Amino acid sequence: MIEELLPDAVVTVEAYGQDAADAPLHPEEAELVARAVSKRRREFAAVRSCARRAMEKLGVPPQPILPGERGAPRWPAGLAGSMTHCDGYCAAALVRAGDLASLGIDAEPDGPLPDGVLPSVSLPAEAERLRRLTAHLPGVAWDRLLFSAKESVYKAWFPLTGKWLDFMEADVEISVLPGERARGVFRATLLVPGPQVGGERVTHFDGRWTVQRGLVATAVTVPHR
């Protein structure tokens, strides 16, 4: 599912259900979740299992993936990547740093956001566009898709800036591609100064989305300038 949202240079590994539930952890990883509830430990292990399998596909020896600043994963030198997990699903995407400046992926259950959440994550213009999308294609949880897109944007933004990006600091416009199933693209226009990539100021991030298997998935890639 995630693979179709990303360019060929990106390696992805995903797992559904219990596929990676008993994945082993490195000692330093296990220490981080030693006191966490079992669900948190399983998700933590499963998504890292996906990431290590992606490393192997790139010819990189599997190694611990420890959280850095604001919990962002610290990848081996020469790699850029992103991870995501939700109930029943986890995925990792890795790429050589020479092929992309950054990337972000996110998956969420295909259902509406809890009551009261949308106003805290959407701009008025975004909310209006969601209403039009709902009228056009009512079978998609558009509010959840917007949330997921902003999560992917943040995951691509943070490695380039080391700074927080608020939900209100990116204006996401979602488009639907023709076809038999729900899929499309989106553009996130940054409302704050963007990072410098290759000496050029980034003003927006582009991404892709899909809805399938009871999940909403999004991905953002930032090319080198």
Secondary structure, 3 states (H helix, E strand, C coil): CCHHHCCCCCEEEEEECCCCCCCCCCHHHHHHCCCCCHHHHHHHHHHHHHHHHHHHHCCCCCCCCCECHHHCECCCCCEEEEEEEECCEEEEEEEECCCCCEEEEEEEECCCCCCCCHHHHCCHHHHHHHHHHHHHCCCCCHHHHHHHHHHHHHHHHHHHHCCCCCHHHEEEEEEECCCCCCEEEEEEEECCCCCEECCEECCEEEEEEEEECCEEEEEEEECCC
